Amino acid sequence: MINKTNFSLPYPALGLEGDFKEGHFSVLTNSYAQEDKLYIKEEEVEITNKYILELYNNGQLSTVYKIDCSSTFYNYCSSDNKNIEIPLERLAKVVTVEVFLVASENIDHYHHTTFNDDYFLGDNKGIFSLKAGDFVGFAGKMKIPLDENYTKAASLFGWSKRNESGSYPVLIDLQDKNIHITYPHIDGKYDIVNMLSNNYKFTFLNFFILPALHKAFSRINKEYEDAEDGNIDQFLEENRWANILIDGCQYIDDDPELDEPYTIAQNYLESILNKKNNGVSTPILEAFFKELSL
């Protein structure tokens, strides 16, 4: 999950509490471990402050990723590369990712009416001069536990937005690598996945995750039914998501109720929800609320 860091700057930065009167900055990423690497890929940047968005669209601002692993003293900062690959042998336990919005060039006249009124009280009247490298936005901090169960579950789902007029359903696509969920979104509005996953976790699970698991287990059951010799090795080889689900779910052939895909999906999700330590979610549960946004 994303945590905000408490610090302040002499000029306004979007994402720091109280610096702007309106707007927010978030980043949709896809982070997963596969084979011998950790992948952190930028999917989408959302900026709802018009002034900051204009600077970003003009190339005056860019996202920057700061990655740290305190267990191995690994650290990496990336501005140009939005598809980061890190060998897992250089990491251990937990990786911390922070995303900033940074000036790509000098900005002599950094000023807008959406700045907090307090910034207009000084002699500069709310006009600031930025140097290349100064950051003007903070999307938050994310911790990625390098637990085998987490890395599997975190890569189980892929997410994308569908921005169109009118109404349309949530789409679930069983791709070869993951279960991909496409959901409705309107520019300028709060992202429903981010909002639900951060504030209404069980609604998020029932609205997005449970239907996706239902469709996935339905497909797995069909493969078993269609297989003449009961062997679905080729299907599992071609569909990584199915491997992850089967590894985490025991099929009990002598119990007909558990053969129903929706029941299997519920039991699978319930087994994850029950794995808690003093009320703190396990890495697998956190993976479901994972890198939806930074």
N, C-alpha and C positions, 0 to 999 in steps of 0.2 A: 504494500500500500504506500501511498505517497504522503510524506510528511513535509510540512513547511518548516523552514529554518528561520529562527528569529535573528535578524540583523537589519541594519539600516544603512542608507547611503546619503550623501549630501544632495542628491538629486532623485527624482521619482523613478522607481523601477516597477514595472507591471508584474503583479504577483506578490509583492510585499504589501502587507496589510496597511491600508490607509494612505498609500502613496498616490493612488488614482481614485477619482470619484466614480469612474465607471470602466468596465472592461475587464477581461481576464485573459490569461495566456496558458494554454495547455498543449501537450504533445501526445499524440497517439503513437505508441511504439509496439513492436512485436519482438519480444525477447524470449529466446529458448536455447537450450543446450542440445546439440546434436552431434553424435559421434565424438570428436575430440575438441569441439569448439563451442564457445558461448557466442550467440548472435544477438546483437541489439540493432534493430532496424527501425529507422524513422518512417512512419506511415503517413502521418498528417500533422500539420501545425495549425492550431486554431488560435487566432488573436481577434478579440471582439472590440478592442479599442481602435477606432478608425485612424487615429494619428499614428499609433505604433504599427498598425497594419500597413499603412502607406509607406512608412520607413522600411518595413520588412519587404514589401513588394518591390520597392525601388532598389533592393540589394544593399541598403545601408545597415541592415541588421541581419544577423544569421544565428541559427541555433548552435550551441556549443555543448558537447557532452563531457562531463568530468566523471571519470570512473576510477574507483579506488577499491582495493582489496587489502584490508589491514593485516590479514593473516599472512600474506606473502609480500607485503609492501609494494604490490603492483599498483601503479597509477598511470592513467592515460587521459589525455585531453584531445578531443577531436572537434574540429569546426567544419572542415571540408567533407570529411567522410561521414555520411549518414547511415551507412551499412557497416557496422563495426563487427569485426570478428576477432575473438580473443582465444588463444589456445587454453584449454582447460587446465593444462599442466602448470600454468602460471597463476592459477586461482585456487582458492580454498575457502570453504565454509560459507562466506557471505560476500557479495559484491554490492557496493553502493554506487548508484547512478544519480547524478544531478544534471539537470538540463537548464541552461541559461540562454537568454537572448542577448547577444553581444553586438556592439557597434563594429561593423566591418571597415569603417573609415571614420575620419574625424567628422563630427557633427557640431558645427559652431553655434547653431541656433536650435537648441533642444528646448522646445516650449510649446505648451498647449493648454487650452482652457480646462481640460479634464484632469490636470494636475490637482492634487489636494490644495485647498486654499492656503494652507500654511506655507507652501513653497513661494507664494507671492509676497510674503511679508518682508523678505530681505532686500538688500540694496539692488540685487540683480533682477528684482521684479519677476521672478519665475523663469528667467532665461538662463540656460546652462550651456556650457561648452563641454562636449564629450570628445575623448580621444579614442582612436581605434583600439578595441580591446576592452573598453568599459562595458559593463553589462547593464542592460536596462529592463531585463525581465527575468523572472525566476519561476520555473514550472513546478519545482518541488524536488523531493528526494525519494528515491525508491531503493529498497534493499532486495536483492535477489539471492535467496538461499540456494546454495549449490548442493541441495539434497536430491538424491536420485528421483524420489517420488515427485518432488516439486518440478524438477526440470522436465519430467515426462508430462505431468499435468499442464504445466505452463505452455507447453508446445502443442497441447491437444486441440486448442481452439485458435482460430484466426478470426479477425474482425475487420469489417469495412463498413463505411457509411454509404447510404444511397440517398442522394440529395435531388429530389424531384418534386414537382408540384403534385398535389392530390394525395390520396391515401394509397398505401400499398403494404403488403405484409412483410414480416420478418422472413428472410430467406435463409435456409439451411442447406449447405452444399457439402457433401461428403467427398472431399478431395483426397488425393493420395497421401498427403502428409498430415493434414489436420481436418477438423470439423470447422468449416468456415461459416460464420454467421454475418449476414448483411442486414443492417437495420436502418430504419428511416431517420433522417436528420434534416433539419432546416437551418441554413446559415443564419447566424445571429442568435440562435436559440441554444439553450443548454443541451448538451449531449445526453440523451436518455440513458445510454449505457454507463457513462461516467457517473451520472446523477444517481441511478439506482444502485450501482455497485458500491458507491461510496456511502450512501445514506440509507438504502433499503435493500440490504443484502439478500434477504430471503425472497423478496419480490423479484430481485434480479435472477436468483437461482431458478425460481419457478417459471419466470417469463422467458428466459433465454436458455439456461443450461439444461433444465429438465426436458424441454421439447427436443433440444439438439441430441441429448443422450438417447431419448426415445427413438428418434429416427436412426441413430447409429446402431443401437442394439437390434432394431427391426431389420436393418441391412445385414447384420451379422447372422441373425437367425435365418434369414432367407438363404444366405450362402450355405449354412449347414443343411438346410432342407433340400437345396438343389444339388448338393454334393452327393454323387452316387456312392462313394466309399467313405463319406464322412470326413474327408480330408480337404481342408481349406487353406493349406499351406501357401499356395500360390496367391490367393486373395490376401492373406496376411502379409506376404512379402511385398505386395504392391500397395498396401494400405497401412501406413504406419499407425494411424489413429486407432485402427482395429486392434493392433498388437497391444497398444497402451491400455485399451479398455479390457481386453481379455486378461492381461496380466493383473489387473486390479479387481477382477470380478470372477467369482467361482460359479460356474454353471452346475446346477444340481439337476441331473437328468431325471431323477425319480420324483421330483416335485414339479408337477405340471404348472403350478402357479408361477414359479420362477422362470418358466419358459416364455411367459408373456413379456414382450419387450418393455412395456411401460412399467411393469413391476420390477423388472431387472434394473431399469434406469433409476427408479425410486430407491431401490435397495443400495445401488451403487452410490448415489448421492448421499443417502442417509449414513452409509458407512464412513464417508468422508466427514460429514458434519459431526459425527459422534467422536471423531478422533481429535479431542481437545485436551489441553493441559491447563487446568485452572481457568477455564473460560477463554484461553487464548487459542486462536485458530492455528491449525497445523499448516505447514508449508503447502500441502495440497489444496486446502481450502483457500489459502491466500492466493494460490495460483489462479483460481477461478475469478478472483477480483484483481488480478495481476495488472500487467502493463497496459491497461485499457487507456490510461492517459498518464502523463507525468505532470 
